[in-house]
Amino acid sequence: VLVGCPKLDDLDYYREKLASIFAQAKPKSITVLKMEVPCCLGIAMVVQEARDEAVPHLPIEIQTVGAKGDIHRKVLPPKNI
């Protein structure tokens, strides 16, 4: 489990760190849990960029927690290489 805030933290650092973690850990899946607020979209984008660099064959599941507690799911397919 990794936690971050794209509004308050350095996204370039996140991208580099996540790519390194993905390359070394070789995860079987990637799931992003984010809030419905606009700034949280940045975390999903950074994870996708890090995935594309390190483990492009994996899909990413993005789960968004809505303002009323509802969950929306979206799957980003693997990057075509």
Backbone hydrogen bonds, N-H to C=O, Kabsch-Sander energy under -0.5 kcal/mol:
donor,donor_aa,acceptor,acceptor_aa,energy
9,D,5,C,-2.1
11,L,9,D,-0.7
14,Y,10,D,-2.0
15,R,11,L,-2.6
16,E,12,D,-2.2
17,K,13,Y,-2.8
18,L,14,Y,-3.2
19,A,15,R,-2.3
20,S,16,E,-2.0
21,I,17,K,-2.5
22,F,18,L,-3.2
23,A,19,A,-2.4
24,Q,20,S,-2.1
25,A,21,I,-3.1
26,K,22,F,-2.0
30,I,59,P,-0.7
32,V,61,E,-2.9
34,K,32,V,-0.6
34,K,63,Q,-2.7
36,E,65,V,-1.5
40,C,37,V,-1.3
41,L,38,P,-1.5
42,G,39,C,-1.2
43,I,40,C,-0.9
44,A,40,C,-0.9
45,M,41,L,-1.9
46,V,42,G,-2.2
47,V,43,I,-2.2
48,Q,44,A,-2.2
49,E,45,M,-2.2
50,A,46,V,-2.5
51,R,47,V,-2.7
52,D,48,Q,-2.7
53,E,49,E,-1.5
54,A,50,A,-2.4
55,V,51,R,-2.0
58,L,55,V,-2.0
60,I,76,L,-2.3
61,E,30,I,-2.7
62,I,60,I,-0.6
62,I,74,K,-3.7
63,Q,32,V,-3.7
63,Q,61,E,-0.6
64,T,62,I,-0.5
64,T,72,H,-3.0
65,V,34,K,-2.9
65,V,63,Q,-0.5
66,G,64,T,-0.7
66,G,70,D,-3.9
69,G,66,G,-2.0
72,H,64,T,-2.4
74,K,62,I,-2.0
76,L,60,I,-3.5
76,L,74,K,-0.5
79,K,56,P,-2.2
81,I,79,K,-0.5
